[in-house]
Amino acid sequence: MFKLAGILALVAGPAFATGLEIDVAGEANGTIKIDLFEDTAPLHVAQIAAIAAAGDYDGVVFHRVIEGFMAQTGDVQFGKGDDISRAGMGGSELPDIPAEFSELSFERGVVGMARSQNPNSANSQFFIMFDEGAFLNGQYTIVGKVTEGMETVDQIKLGTGGNGAVVGAPDVMTAVRVTE
């Protein structure tokens, strides 16, 4: 219950986000603008906004990128710095979030929350869809959609390792800003 109370306090905060601007560098260079769906996933949006506002997403890599599927990022624990060998295995210091499934569909440009097999384990990692992925509907929380910069998303370095792991120097979110 304490975890949920902490998340609800985030939602009630004064600077509730409506979007994100993500500057990307690497094979892709540009800015991605995302409209966040506060009405669909208020707890997830509040958590993403809090992490972004704290600057914790700055410098985080796109660690898992699968052609025709999605680009995943957001591991603030292991996804930045000199050693990113564990990128994708961490989260943030905030609690995990209970699932907020909706009737929305995973289509090109949709942003979803990554999680483990436990549906209530989303934390800081998210992914952007390259294409439609209806098999994810009702299984993962949708938090937003790209409104500008899909050409930047399309240029993100593809993973060539196991399960889409990016080998070598991955693309990086150099700055992530909350927009109102």
VMD Tcl script that builds the backbone (N, CA, C; Angstrom):
set m [mol new atoms 540]
animate dup $m
set s [atomselect $m all]
$s set {name element resname resid chain x y z} {
  {N N MET 1 A 0.831 -1.202 0.000}
  {CA C MET 1 A 0.000 0.000 0.000}
  {C C MET 1 A 0.865 1.249 0.000}
  {N N PHE 2 A 2.012 1.218 0.701}
  {CA C PHE 2 A 2.892 2.375 0.737}
  {C C PHE 2 A 3.387 2.725 -0.660}
  {N N LYS 3 A 3.716 1.710 -1.455}
  {CA C LYS 3 A 4.189 1.959 -2.817}
  {C C LYS 3 A 3.121 2.687 -3.615}
  {N N LEU 4 A 1.898 2.226 -3.538}
  {CA C LEU 4 A 0.811 2.851 -4.280}
  {C C LEU 4 A 0.586 4.279 -3.785}
  {N N ALA 5 A 0.684 4.501 -2.487}
  {CA C ALA 5 A 0.505 5.849 -1.944}
  {C C ALA 5 A 1.582 6.787 -2.480}
  {N N GLY 6 A 2.815 6.292 -2.593}
  {CA C GLY 6 A 3.902 7.107 -3.141}
  {C C GLY 6 A 3.665 7.479 -4.586}
  {N N ILE 7 A 3.160 6.543 -5.359}
  {CA C ILE 7 A 2.863 6.809 -6.762}
  {C C ILE 7 A 1.710 7.797 -6.871}
  {N N LEU 8 A 0.689 7.628 -6.046}
  {CA C LEU 8 A -0.447 8.541 -6.091}
  {C C LEU 8 A -0.012 9.956 -5.726}
  {N N ALA 9 A 0.962 10.084 -4.844}
  {CA C ALA 9 A 1.495 11.405 -4.513}
  {C C ALA 9 A 2.158 12.030 -5.737}
  {N N LEU 10 A 2.834 11.216 -6.544}
  {CA C LEU 10 A 3.434 11.723 -7.783}
  {C C LEU 10 A 2.350 12.254 -8.719}
  {N N VAL 11 A 1.256 11.507 -8.846}
  {CA C VAL 11 A 0.177 11.895 -9.746}
  {C C VAL 11 A -0.421 13.227 -9.306}
  {N N ALA 12 A -0.524 13.431 -7.996}
  {CA C ALA 12 A -1.149 14.633 -7.476}
  {C C ALA 12 A -0.214 15.836 -7.513}
  {N N GLY 13 A 1.034 15.630 -7.904}
  {CA C GLY 13 A 2.017 16.715 -7.937}
  {C C GLY 13 A 1.588 17.858 -8.839}
  {N N PRO 14 A 2.170 19.044 -8.648}
  {CA C PRO 14 A 1.732 20.238 -9.364}
  {C C PRO 14 A 2.105 20.259 -10.852}
  {N N ALA 15 A 3.198 19.649 -11.243}
  {CA C ALA 15 A 3.654 19.730 -12.636}
  {C C ALA 15 A 3.374 18.420 -13.356}
  {N N PHE 16 A 2.097 18.164 -13.617}
  {CA C PHE 16 A 1.727 16.925 -14.296}
  {C C PHE 16 A 2.031 17.050 -15.775}
  {N N ALA 17 A 2.751 16.103 -16.304}
  {CA C ALA 17 A 3.257 16.172 -17.677}
  {C C ALA 17 A 2.172 15.923 -18.708}
  {N N THR 18 A 2.382 16.490 -19.872}
  {CA C THR 18 A 1.571 16.124 -21.018}
  {C C THR 18 A 2.435 15.509 -22.105}
  {N N GLY 19 A 3.751 15.637 -21.973}
  {CA C GLY 19 A 4.615 15.069 -22.998}
  {C C GLY 19 A 6.070 15.019 -22.604}
  {N N LEU 20 A 6.850 14.405 -23.503}
  {CA C LEU 20 A 8.302 14.337 -23.356}
  {C C LEU 20 A 8.947 14.784 -24.654}
  {N N GLU 21 A 10.106 15.400 -24.542}
  {CA C GLU 21 A 10.988 15.658 -25.675}
  {C C GLU 21 A 12.285 14.935 -25.381}
  {N N ILE 22 A 12.689 14.066 -26.301}
  {CA C ILE 22 A 13.876 13.242 -26.107}
  {C C ILE 22 A 14.883 13.560 -27.207}
  {N N ASP 23 A 16.053 14.075 -26.822}
  {CA C ASP 23 A 17.139 14.285 -27.769}
  {C C ASP 23 A 17.936 12.991 -27.860}
  {N N VAL 24 A 18.168 12.532 -29.104}
  {CA C VAL 24 A 18.857 11.267 -29.342}
  {C C VAL 24 A 20.133 11.539 -30.120}
  {N N ALA 25 A 21.212 10.841 -29.739}
  {CA C ALA 25 A 22.480 10.940 -30.456}
  {C C ALA 25 A 23.022 9.539 -30.707}
  {N N GLY 26 A 23.732 9.400 -31.814}
  {CA C GLY 26 A 24.312 8.121 -32.225}
  {C C GLY 26 A 24.066 7.943 -33.704}
  {N N GLU 27 A 23.646 6.754 -34.130}
  {CA C GLU 27 A 23.252 6.570 -35.525}
  {C C GLU 27 A 22.023 7.417 -35.831}
  {N N ALA 28 A 21.166 7.572 -34.848}
  {CA C ALA 28 A 20.023 8.477 -34.953}
  {C C ALA 28 A 20.404 9.778 -34.265}
  {N N ASN 29 A 20.093 10.888 -34.894}
  {CA C ASN 29 A 20.319 12.202 -34.296}
  {C C ASN 29 A 19.089 13.051 -34.532}
  {N N GLY 30 A 18.463 13.460 -33.450}
  {CA C GLY 30 A 17.267 14.273 -33.582}
  {C C GLY 30 A 16.484 14.290 -32.292}
  {N N THR 31 A 15.292 14.827 -32.376}
  {CA C THR 31 A 14.422 14.941 -31.213}
  {C C THR 31 A 13.129 14.184 -31.469}
  {N N ILE 32 A 12.707 13.437 -30.457}
  {CA C ILE 32 A 11.454 12.691 -30.498}
  {C C ILE 32 A 10.502 13.379 -29.525}
  {N N LYS 33 A 9.308 13.723 -30.007}
  {CA C LYS 33 A 8.292 14.311 -29.141}
  {C C LYS 33 A 7.191 13.290 -28.916}
  {N N ILE 34 A 6.828 13.127 -27.655}
  {CA C ILE 34 A 5.844 12.120 -27.256}
  {C C ILE 34 A 4.713 12.787 -26.491}
  {N N ASP 35 A 3.488 12.480 -26.887}
  {CA C ASP 35 A 2.299 12.888 -26.146}
  {C C ASP 35 A 2.040 11.798 -25.115}
  {N N LEU 36 A 2.027 12.161 -23.840}
  {CA C LEU 36 A 1.774 11.190 -22.780}
  {C C LEU 36 A 0.272 11.110 -22.496}
  {N N PHE 37 A -0.197 9.896 -22.233}
  {CA C PHE 37 A -1.617 9.637 -22.034}
  {C C PHE 37 A -1.945 9.573 -20.542}
  {N N GLU 38 A -2.075 10.756 -19.914}
  {CA C GLU 38 A -2.354 10.836 -18.479}
  {C C GLU 38 A -3.657 10.171 -18.100}
  {N N ASP 39 A -4.657 10.263 -18.970}
  {CA C ASP 39 A -5.966 9.684 -18.665}
  {C C ASP 39 A -5.951 8.165 -18.756}
  {N N THR 40 A -5.085 7.619 -19.601}
  {CA C THR 40 A -5.023 6.171 -19.815}
  {C C THR 40 A -4.136 5.484 -18.785}
  {N N ALA 41 A -3.006 6.111 -18.455}
  {CA C ALA 41 A -2.027 5.487 -17.557}
  {C C ALA 41 A -1.442 6.533 -16.605}
  {N N PRO 42 A -2.256 7.075 -15.705}
  {CA C PRO 42 A -1.781 8.169 -14.848}
  {C C PRO 42 A -0.597 7.816 -13.957}
  {N N LEU 43 A -0.552 6.612 -13.426}
  {CA C LEU 43 A 0.557 6.230 -12.557}
  {C C LEU 43 A 1.863 6.105 -13.347}
  {N N HIS 44 A 1.783 5.497 -14.511}
  {CA C HIS 44 A 2.970 5.336 -15.349}
  {C C HIS 44 A 3.477 6.680 -15.849}
  {N N VAL 45 A 2.559 7.536 -16.300}
  {CA C VAL 45 A 2.951 8.853 -16.791}
  {C C VAL 45 A 3.600 9.660 -15.673}
  {N N ALA 46 A 3.038 9.608 -14.481}
  {CA C ALA 46 A 3.616 10.334 -13.354}
  {C C ALA 46 A 5.032 9.855 -13.056}
  {N N GLN 47 A 5.252 8.552 -13.124}
  {CA C GLN 47 A 6.577 8.007 -12.831}
  {C C GLN 47 A 7.588 8.415 -13.900}
  {N N ILE 48 A 7.210 8.283 -15.176}
  {CA C ILE 48 A 8.099 8.686 -16.265}
  {C C ILE 48 A 8.442 10.172 -16.144}
  {N N ALA 49 A 7.433 10.987 -15.883}
  {CA C ALA 49 A 7.650 12.430 -15.757}
  {C C ALA 49 A 8.580 12.750 -14.594}
  {N N ALA 50 A 8.412 12.063 -13.474}
  {CA C ALA 50 A 9.277 12.296 -12.317}
  {C C ALA 50 A 10.726 11.924 -12.631}
  {N N ILE 51 A 10.917 10.812 -13.305}
  {CA C ILE 51 A 12.272 10.368 -13.670}
  {C C ILE 51 A 12.897 11.361 -14.653}
  {N N ALA 52 A 12.119 11.790 -15.639}
  {CA C ALA 52 A 12.624 12.752 -16.622}
  {C C ALA 52 A 12.936 14.094 -15.964}
  {N N ALA 53 A 12.033 14.579 -15.112}
  {CA C ALA 53 A 12.232 15.871 -14.456}
  {C C ALA 53 A 13.475 15.873 -13.569}
  {N N ALA 54 A 13.809 14.726 -13.008}
  {CA C ALA 54 A 15.006 14.608 -12.169}
  {C C ALA 54 A 16.284 14.505 -13.000}
  {N N GLY 55 A 16.141 14.371 -14.329}
  {CA C GLY 55 A 17.310 14.241 -15.200}
  {C C GLY 55 A 17.872 12.839 -15.254}
  {N N ASP 56 A 17.151 11.870 -14.692}
  {CA C ASP 56 A 17.684 10.511 -14.601}
  {C C ASP 56 A 17.690 9.762 -15.934}
  {N N TYR 57 A 16.881 10.185 -16.899}
  {CA C TYR 57 A 16.913 9.548 -18.217}
  {C C TYR 57 A 18.062 10.073 -19.088}
  {N N ASP 58 A 18.611 11.223 -18.745}
  {CA C ASP 58 A 19.692 11.801 -19.543}
  {C C ASP 58 A 20.898 10.864 -19.552}
  {N N GLY 59 A 21.363 10.515 -20.754}
  {CA C GLY 59 A 22.525 9.633 -20.898}
  {C C GLY 59 A 22.185 8.160 -20.965}
  {N N VAL 60 A 20.913 7.796 -20.923}
  {CA C VAL 60 A 20.502 6.385 -20.958}
  {C C VAL 60 A 20.457 5.894 -22.410}
  {N N VAL 61 A 20.950 4.680 -22.631}
  {CA C VAL 61 A 21.053 4.106 -23.973}
  {C C VAL 61 A 19.772 3.376 -24.397}
  {N N PHE 62 A 19.645 3.213 -25.713}
  {CA C PHE 62 A 18.652 2.297 -26.279}
  {C C PHE 62 A 19.349 0.941 -26.311}
  {N N HIS 63 A 19.019 0.076 -25.373}
  {CA C HIS 63 A 19.769 -1.171 -25.181}
  {C C HIS 63 A 19.203 -2.361 -25.955}
  {N N ARG 64 A 17.947 -2.287 -26.345}
  {CA C ARG 64 A 17.290 -3.402 -27.044}
  {C C ARG 64 A 16.478 -2.818 -28.199}
  {N N VAL 65 A 16.904 -3.137 -29.430}
  {CA C VAL 65 A 16.256 -2.560 -30.606}
  {C C VAL 65 A 16.065 -3.671 -31.629}
  {N N ILE 66 A 14.800 -3.982 -31.915}
  {CA C ILE 66 A 14.472 -5.086 -32.817}
  {C C ILE 66 A 13.800 -4.530 -34.065}
  {N N GLU 67 A 14.421 -4.763 -35.208}
  {CA C GLU 67 A 13.912 -4.263 -36.483}
  {C C GLU 67 A 12.464 -4.690 -36.700}
  {N N GLY 68 A 11.620 -3.732 -37.108}
  {CA C GLY 68 A 10.216 -4.008 -37.363}
  {C C GLY 68 A 9.372 -4.177 -36.120}
  {N N PHE 69 A 9.972 -4.040 -34.945}
  {CA C PHE 69 A 9.241 -4.240 -33.703}
  {C C PHE 69 A 9.315 -2.997 -32.817}
  {N N MET 70 A 10.441 -2.798 -32.092}
  {CA C MET 70 A 10.499 -1.684 -31.159}
  {C C MET 70 A 11.929 -1.347 -30.762}
  {N N ALA 71 A 12.082 -0.151 -30.150}
  {CA C ALA 71 A 13.339 0.328 -29.562}
  {C C ALA 71 A 13.082 0.557 -28.078}
  {N N GLN 72 A 13.877 -0.099 -27.223}
  {CA C GLN 72 A 13.671 -0.027 -25.776}
  {C C GLN 72 A 14.808 0.724 -25.102}
  {N N THR 73 A 14.443 1.518 -24.103}
  {CA C THR 73 A 15.378 2.347 -23.351}
  {C C THR 73 A 14.826 2.554 -21.942}
  {N N GLY 74 A 15.477 3.404 -21.158}
  {CA C GLY 74 A 14.928 3.822 -19.876}
  {C C GLY 74 A 15.493 3.154 -18.645}
  {N N ASP 75 A 16.532 2.320 -18.802}
  {CA C ASP 75 A 17.135 1.672 -17.633}
  {C C ASP 75 A 18.082 2.669 -16.962}
  {N N VAL 76 A 17.552 3.431 -16.009}
  {CA C VAL 76 A 18.360 4.469 -15.363}
  {C C VAL 76 A 19.397 3.891 -14.407}
  {N N GLN 77 A 19.241 2.643 -14.011}
  {CA C GLN 77 A 20.186 1.998 -13.101}
  {C C GLN 77 A 21.416 1.474 -13.829}
  {N N PHE 78 A 21.219 0.771 -14.951}
  {CA C PHE 78 A 22.337 0.129 -15.647}
  {C C PHE 78 A 22.526 0.615 -17.085}
  {N N GLY 79 A 21.728 1.567 -17.540}
  {CA C GLY 79 A 21.754 1.965 -18.942}
  {C C GLY 79 A 22.569 3.192 -19.268}
  {N N LYS 80 A 23.464 3.592 -18.374}
  {CA C LYS 80 A 24.325 4.734 -18.679}
  {C C LYS 80 A 25.660 4.575 -17.983}
  {N N GLY 81 A 26.633 5.340 -18.455}
  {CA C GLY 81 A 27.963 5.263 -17.883}
  {C C GLY 81 A 28.880 4.408 -18.728}
  {N N ASP 82 A 30.030 4.077 -18.171}
  {CA C ASP 82 A 31.048 3.321 -18.906}
  {C C ASP 82 A 30.712 1.851 -19.065}
  {N N ASP 83 A 29.968 1.275 -18.122}
  {CA C ASP 83 A 29.642 -0.148 -18.183}
  {C C ASP 83 A 28.130 -0.314 -18.334}
  {N N ILE 84 A 27.687 -0.593 -19.550}
  {CA C ILE 84 A 26.255 -0.787 -19.802}
  {C C ILE 84 A 25.950 -2.257 -20.083}
  {N N SER 85 A 26.844 -3.137 -19.645}
  {CA C SER 85 A 26.670 -4.567 -19.919}
  {C C SER 85 A 25.402 -5.141 -19.286}
  {N N ARG 86 A 24.868 -4.496 -18.264}
  {CA C ARG 86 A 23.647 -4.982 -17.610}
  {C C ARG 86 A 22.410 -4.165 -17.993}
  {N N ALA 87 A 22.552 -3.298 -19.012}
  {CA C ALA 87 A 21.422 -2.470 -19.446}
  {C C ALA 87 A 20.230 -3.360 -19.780}
  {N N GLY 88 A 19.089 -2.968 -19.266}
  {CA C GLY 88 A 17.865 -3.731 -19.452}
  {C C GLY 88 A 17.491 -4.545 -18.233}
  {N N MET 89 A 18.387 -4.614 -17.250}
  {CA C MET 89 A 18.131 -5.408 -16.047}
  {C C MET 89 A 17.733 -4.550 -14.840}
  {N N GLY 90 A 17.715 -3.235 -15.025}
  {CA C GLY 90 A 17.464 -2.371 -13.884}
  {C C GLY 90 A 16.242 -1.501 -14.048}
  {N N GLY 91 A 16.116 -0.587 -13.128}
  {CA C GLY 91 A 15.000 0.349 -13.126}
  {C C GLY 91 A 15.435 1.635 -12.469}
  {N N SER 92 A 14.540 2.212 -11.690}
  {CA C SER 92 A 14.838 3.437 -10.959}
  {C C SER 92 A 14.721 3.140 -9.469}
  {N N GLU 93 A 14.904 4.172 -8.654}
  {CA C GLU 93 A 14.741 4.014 -7.208}
  {C C GLU 93 A 13.264 4.087 -6.801}
  {N N LEU 94 A 12.409 4.443 -7.744}
  {CA C LEU 94 A 10.971 4.506 -7.460}
  {C C LEU 94 A 10.383 3.097 -7.473}
  {N N PRO 95 A 9.224 2.918 -6.840}
  {CA C PRO 95 A 8.612 1.580 -6.804}
  {C C PRO 95 A 8.065 1.167 -8.169}
  {N N ASP 96 A 7.918 -0.144 -8.359}
  {CA C ASP 96 A 7.269 -0.652 -9.560}
  {C C ASP 96 A 5.814 -0.182 -9.580}
  {N N ILE 97 A 5.224 -0.206 -10.762}
  {CA C ILE 97 A 3.893 0.367 -10.956}
  {C C ILE 97 A 2.898 -0.734 -11.318}
  {N N PRO 98 A 1.710 -0.721 -10.728}
  {CA C PRO 98 A 0.691 -1.699 -11.128}
  {C C PRO 98 A 0.244 -1.437 -12.568}
  {N N ALA 99 A -0.051 -2.494 -13.281}
  {CA C ALA 99 A -0.460 -2.399 -14.687}
  {C C ALA 99 A -1.661 -1.471 -14.853}
  {N N GLU 100 A -1.655 -0.728 -15.956}
  {CA C GLU 100 A -2.781 0.130 -16.326}
  {C C GLU 100 A -3.127 -0.207 -17.790}
  {N N PHE 101 A -3.631 -1.412 -17.994}
  {CA C PHE 101 A -3.976 -1.854 -19.338}
  {C C PHE 101 A -5.185 -1.069 -19.841}
  {N N SER 102 A -5.264 -0.935 -21.160}
  {CA C SER 102 A -6.343 -0.158 -21.761}
  {C C SER 102 A -6.822 -0.836 -23.040}
  {N N GLU 103 A -7.787 -0.215 -23.678}
  {CA C GLU 103 A -8.305 -0.709 -24.954}
  {C C GLU 103 A -7.483 -0.186 -26.138}
  {N N LEU 104 A -6.481 0.652 -25.864}
  {CA C LEU 104 A -5.640 1.184 -26.938}
  {C C LEU 104 A -4.830 0.068 -27.577}
  {N N SER 105 A -4.423 0.307 -28.820}
  {CA C SER 105 A -3.706 -0.719 -29.578}
  {C C SER 105 A -2.253 -0.302 -29.834}
  {N N PHE 106 A -1.371 -1.282 -29.752}
  {CA C PHE 106 A 0.034 -1.034 -30.077}
  {C C PHE 106 A 0.170 -0.907 -31.584}
  {N N GLU 107 A 0.479 0.303 -32.025}
  {CA C GLU 107 A 0.680 0.588 -33.441}
  {C C GLU 107 A 1.963 1.400 -33.572}
  {N N ARG 108 A 2.343 1.699 -34.795}
  {CA C ARG 108 A 3.557 2.463 -35.044}
  {C C ARG 108 A 3.558 3.757 -34.228}
  {N N GLY 109 A 4.661 4.000 -33.510}
  {CA C GLY 109 A 4.814 5.218 -32.725}
  {C C GLY 109 A 4.277 5.150 -31.316}
  {N N VAL 110 A 3.562 4.103 -30.958}
  {CA C VAL 110 A 3.032 3.969 -29.599}
  {C C VAL 110 A 4.189 3.686 -28.633}
  {N N VAL 111 A 4.084 4.267 -27.435}
  {CA C VAL 111 A 5.085 4.078 -26.386}
  {C C VAL 111 A 4.465 3.202 -25.299}
  {N N GLY 112 A 5.136 2.103 -24.988}
  {CA C GLY 112 A 4.667 1.185 -23.956}
  {C C GLY 112 A 5.708 1.025 -22.858}
  {N N MET 113 A 5.264 0.555 -21.725}
  {CA C MET 113 A 6.172 0.312 -20.597}
  {C C MET 113 A 6.694 -1.111 -20.650}
  {N N ALA 114 A 8.009 -1.241 -20.520}
  {CA C ALA 114 A 8.620 -2.559 -20.426}
  {C C ALA 114 A 8.419 -3.085 -19.005}
  {N N ARG 115 A 8.438 -4.404 -18.882}
  {CA C ARG 115 A 8.248 -5.036 -17.570}
  {C C ARG 115 A 8.809 -6.445 -17.629}
  {N N SER 116 A 8.862 -7.094 -16.473}
  {CA C SER 116 A 9.228 -8.507 -16.431}
  {C C SER 116 A 7.964 -9.325 -16.705}
  {N N GLN 117 A 7.982 -10.612 -16.398}
  {CA C GLN 117 A 6.798 -11.437 -16.604}
  {C C GLN 117 A 5.651 -11.026 -15.689}
  {N N ASN 118 A 5.966 -10.363 -14.598}
  {CA C ASN 118 A 4.946 -9.865 -13.685}
  {C C ASN 118 A 4.326 -8.597 -14.290}
  {N N PRO 119 A 3.035 -8.585 -14.572}
  {CA C PRO 119 A 2.410 -7.411 -15.191}
  {C C PRO 119 A 2.522 -6.136 -14.358}
  {N N ASN 120 A 2.765 -6.282 -13.058}
  {CA C ASN 120 A 2.858 -5.130 -12.160}
  {C C ASN 120 A 4.302 -4.749 -11.847}
  {N N SER 121 A 5.213 -4.979 -12.799}
  {CA C SER 121 A 6.635 -4.741 -12.545}
  {C C SER 121 A 7.246 -3.626 -13.383}
  {N N ALA 122 A 6.428 -2.853 -14.105}
  {CA C ALA 122 A 6.980 -1.727 -14.869}
  {C C ALA 122 A 7.595 -0.733 -13.896}
  {N N ASN 123 A 8.691 -0.089 -14.327}
  {CA C ASN 123 A 9.358 0.860 -13.453}
  {C C ASN 123 A 9.815 2.095 -14.224}
  {N N SER 124 A 10.891 1.974 -14.988}
  {CA C SER 124 A 11.417 3.136 -15.716}
  {C C SER 124 A 11.619 2.871 -17.202}
  {N N GLN 125 A 11.714 1.611 -17.594}
  {CA C GLN 125 A 12.000 1.290 -18.978}
  {C C GLN 125 A 10.742 1.382 -19.846}
  {N N PHE 126 A 10.950 1.881 -21.061}
  {CA C PHE 126 A 9.844 1.993 -22.007}
  {C C PHE 126 A 10.339 1.669 -23.409}
  {N N PHE 127 A 9.398 1.467 -24.324}
  {CA C PHE 127 A 9.751 1.140 -25.697}
  {C C PHE 127 A 8.850 1.902 -26.660}
  {N N ILE 128 A 9.402 2.143 -27.853}
  {CA C ILE 128 A 8.673 2.835 -28.915}
  {C C ILE 128 A 8.517 1.853 -30.065}
  {N N MET 129 A 7.299 1.706 -30.531}
  {CA C MET 129 A 6.996 0.744 -31.593}
  {C C MET 129 A 7.418 1.262 -32.973}
  {N N PHE 130 A 8.120 0.406 -33.729}
  {CA C PHE 130 A 8.438 0.701 -35.127}
  {C C PHE 130 A 7.244 0.379 -36.019}
  {N N ASP 131 A 6.448 -0.572 -35.595}
  {CA C ASP 131 A 5.345 -1.075 -36.405}
  {C C ASP 131 A 4.232 -1.553 -35.472}
  {N N GLU 132 A 3.161 -2.037 -36.031}
  {CA C GLU 132 A 2.028 -2.559 -35.277}
  {C C GLU 132 A 2.458 -3.812 -34.501}
  {N N GLY 133 A 1.906 -3.962 -33.309}
  {CA C GLY 133 A 2.192 -5.134 -32.480}
  {C C GLY 133 A 0.979 -5.510 -31.649}
  {N N ALA 134 A -0.097 -5.896 -32.311}
  {CA C ALA 134 A -1.368 -6.194 -31.627}
  {C C ALA 134 A -1.225 -7.286 -30.568}
  {N N PHE 135 A -0.237 -8.156 -30.712}
  {CA C PHE 135 A -0.047 -9.219 -29.726}
  {C C PHE 135 A 0.306 -8.671 -28.342}
  {N N LEU 136 A 0.686 -7.388 -28.260}
  {CA C LEU 136 A 0.985 -6.750 -26.974}
  {C C LEU 136 A -0.255 -6.147 -26.320}
  {N N ASN 137 A -1.322 -5.984 -27.095}
  {CA C ASN 137 A -2.538 -5.344 -26.580}
  {C C ASN 137 A -3.050 -6.061 -25.337}
  {N N GLY 138 A -3.346 -5.276 -24.304}
  {CA C GLY 138 A -3.863 -5.833 -23.061}
  {C C GLY 138 A -2.818 -6.548 -22.223}
  {N N GLN 139 A -1.574 -6.541 -22.669}
  {CA C GLN 139 A -0.495 -7.220 -21.948}
  {C C GLN 139 A 0.530 -6.235 -21.369}
  {N N TYR 140 A 0.628 -5.063 -21.996}
  {CA C TYR 140 A 1.586 -4.027 -21.593}
  {C C TYR 140 A 0.848 -2.696 -21.536}
  {N N THR 141 A 1.286 -1.828 -20.652}
  {CA C THR 141 A 0.657 -0.527 -20.482}
  {C C THR 141 A 1.135 0.436 -21.566}
  {N N ILE 142 A 0.189 1.065 -22.238}
  {CA C ILE 142 A 0.492 2.108 -23.220}
  {C C ILE 142 A 0.502 3.440 -22.481}
  {N N VAL 143 A 1.602 4.201 -22.667}
  {CA C VAL 143 A 1.754 5.468 -21.949}
  {C C VAL 143 A 1.744 6.692 -22.849}
  {N N GLY 144 A 1.855 6.494 -24.166}
  {CA C GLY 144 A 1.871 7.657 -25.043}
  {C C GLY 144 A 2.081 7.276 -26.490}
  {N N LYS 145 A 2.318 8.319 -27.300}
  {CA C LYS 145 A 2.548 8.116 -28.724}
  {C C LYS 145 A 3.454 9.219 -29.259}
  {N N VAL 146 A 4.344 8.850 -30.165}
  {CA C VAL 146 A 5.228 9.817 -30.812}
  {C C VAL 146 A 4.381 10.731 -31.693}
  {N N THR 147 A 4.568 12.045 -31.535}
  {CA C THR 147 A 3.861 13.022 -32.359}
  {C C THR 147 A 4.790 13.674 -33.374}
  {N N GLU 148 A 6.080 13.684 -33.088}
  {CA C GLU 148 A 7.095 14.199 -34.011}
  {C C GLU 148 A 8.372 13.402 -33.789}
  {N N GLY 149 A 9.118 13.183 -34.879}
  {CA C GLY 149 A 10.418 12.544 -34.758}
  {C C GLY 149 A 10.450 11.057 -35.030}
  {N N MET 150 A 9.418 10.510 -35.683}
  {CA C MET 150 A 9.472 9.076 -36.009}
  {C C MET 150 A 10.639 8.763 -36.938}
  {N N GLU 151 A 11.072 9.740 -37.738}
  {CA C GLU 151 A 12.250 9.507 -38.582}
  {C C GLU 151 A 13.487 9.287 -37.718}
  {N N THR 152 A 13.552 9.921 -36.563}
  {CA C THR 152 A 14.660 9.685 -35.626}
  {C C THR 152 A 14.533 8.296 -35.021}
  {N N VAL 153 A 13.333 7.916 -34.613}
  {CA C VAL 153 A 13.105 6.565 -34.071}
  {C C VAL 153 A 13.548 5.518 -35.090}
  {N N ASP 154 A 13.168 5.713 -36.352}
  {CA C ASP 154 A 13.496 4.744 -37.410}
  {C C ASP 154 A 15.003 4.588 -37.629}
  {N N GLN 155 A 15.789 5.585 -37.227}
  {CA C GLN 155 A 17.235 5.545 -37.429}
  {C C GLN 155 A 18.009 4.992 -36.233}
  {N N ILE 156 A 17.331 4.681 -35.126}
  {CA C ILE 156 A 18.016 4.170 -33.934}
  {C C ILE 156 A 18.745 2.879 -34.289}
  {N N LYS 157 A 19.982 2.772 -33.805}
  {CA C LYS 157 A 20.832 1.619 -34.117}
  {C C LYS 157 A 20.151 0.321 -33.728}
  {N N LEU 158 A 20.077 -0.593 -34.686}
  {CA C LEU 158 A 19.432 -1.878 -34.456}
  {C C LEU 158 A 20.315 -2.803 -33.629}
  {N N GLY 159 A 19.685 -3.621 -32.821}
  {CA C GLY 159 A 20.399 -4.634 -32.060}
  {C C GLY 159 A 20.719 -5.828 -32.941}
  {N N THR 160 A 21.903 -6.370 -32.761}
  {CA C THR 160 A 22.308 -7.566 -33.501}
  {C C THR 160 A 22.644 -8.708 -32.562}
  {N N GLY 161 A 22.561 -8.452 -31.263}
  {CA C GLY 161 A 22.824 -9.486 -30.274}
  {C C GLY 161 A 21.553 -10.244 -29.932}
  {N N GLY 162 A 21.682 -11.143 -28.982}
  {CA C GLY 162 A 20.541 -11.934 -28.538}
  {C C GLY 162 A 19.383 -11.074 -28.088}
  {N N ASN 163 A 18.166 -11.426 -28.492}
  {CA C ASN 163 A 16.939 -10.739 -28.112}
  {C C ASN 163 A 16.968 -9.242 -28.445}
  {N N GLY 164 A 17.719 -8.886 -29.506}
  {CA C GLY 164 A 17.761 -7.496 -29.944}
  {C C GLY 164 A 18.741 -6.617 -29.209}
  {N N ALA 165 A 19.647 -7.207 -28.429}
  {CA C ALA 165 A 20.633 -6.413 -27.696}
  {C C ALA 165 A 21.517 -5.642 -28.672}
  {N N VAL 166 A 21.756 -4.371 -28.370}
  {CA C VAL 166 A 22.604 -3.541 -29.214}
  {C C VAL 166 A 24.054 -3.870 -28.899}
  {N N VAL 167 A 24.815 -4.172 -29.956}
  {CA C VAL 167 A 26.232 -4.512 -29.828}
  {C C VAL 167 A 27.043 -3.277 -30.201}
  {N N GLY 168 A 28.104 -3.011 -29.452}
  {CA C GLY 168 A 28.916 -1.821 -29.718}
  {C C GLY 168 A 28.293 -0.603 -29.068}
  {N N ALA 169 A 28.528 0.553 -29.669}
  {CA C ALA 169 A 28.037 1.810 -29.102}
  {C C ALA 169 A 26.564 2.013 -29.450}
  {N N PRO 170 A 25.675 1.973 -28.452}
  {CA C PRO 170 A 24.247 2.179 -28.705}
  {C C PRO 170 A 23.919 3.663 -28.832}
  {N N ASP 171 A 22.758 3.963 -29.396}
  {CA C ASP 171 A 22.259 5.328 -29.406}
  {C C ASP 171 A 21.850 5.704 -27.985}
  {N N VAL 172 A 21.871 7.009 -27.706}
  {CA C VAL 172 A 21.687 7.506 -26.344}
  {C C VAL 172 A 20.632 8.604 -26.308}
  {N N MET 173 A 19.832 8.594 -25.242}
  {CA C MET 173 A 18.962 9.736 -24.961}
  {C C MET 173 A 19.837 10.764 -24.232}
  {N N THR 174 A 20.296 11.781 -24.944}
  {CA C THR 174 A 21.199 12.749 -24.328}
  {C C THR 174 A 20.490 13.668 -23.355}
  {N N ALA 175 A 19.216 13.974 -23.639}
  {CA C ALA 175 A 18.409 14.811 -22.749}
  {C C ALA 175 A 16.946 14.435 -22.922}
  {N N VAL 176 A 16.239 14.377 -21.795}
  {CA C VAL 176 A 14.809 14.086 -21.808}
  {C C VAL 176 A 14.125 15.169 -20.984}
  {N N ARG 177 A 13.227 15.887 -21.635}
  {CA C ARG 177 A 12.525 16.997 -20.999}
  {C C ARG 177 A 11.027 16.710 -20.907}
  {N N VAL 178 A 10.432 17.150 -19.796}
  {CA C VAL 178 A 8.985 17.059 -19.617}
  {C C VAL 178 A 8.378 18.317 -20.213}
  {N N THR 179 A 7.323 18.145 -20.995}
  {CA C THR 179 A 6.617 19.300 -21.564}
  {C C THR 179 A 5.213 19.378 -20.976}
  {N N GLU 180 A 4.685 20.549 -20.949}
  {CA C GLU 180 A 3.331 20.742 -20.389}
  {C C GLU 180 A 2.371 21.196 -21.448}
}
mol reanalyze $m
mol bondsrecalc $m
mol representation Tube
mol addrep $m
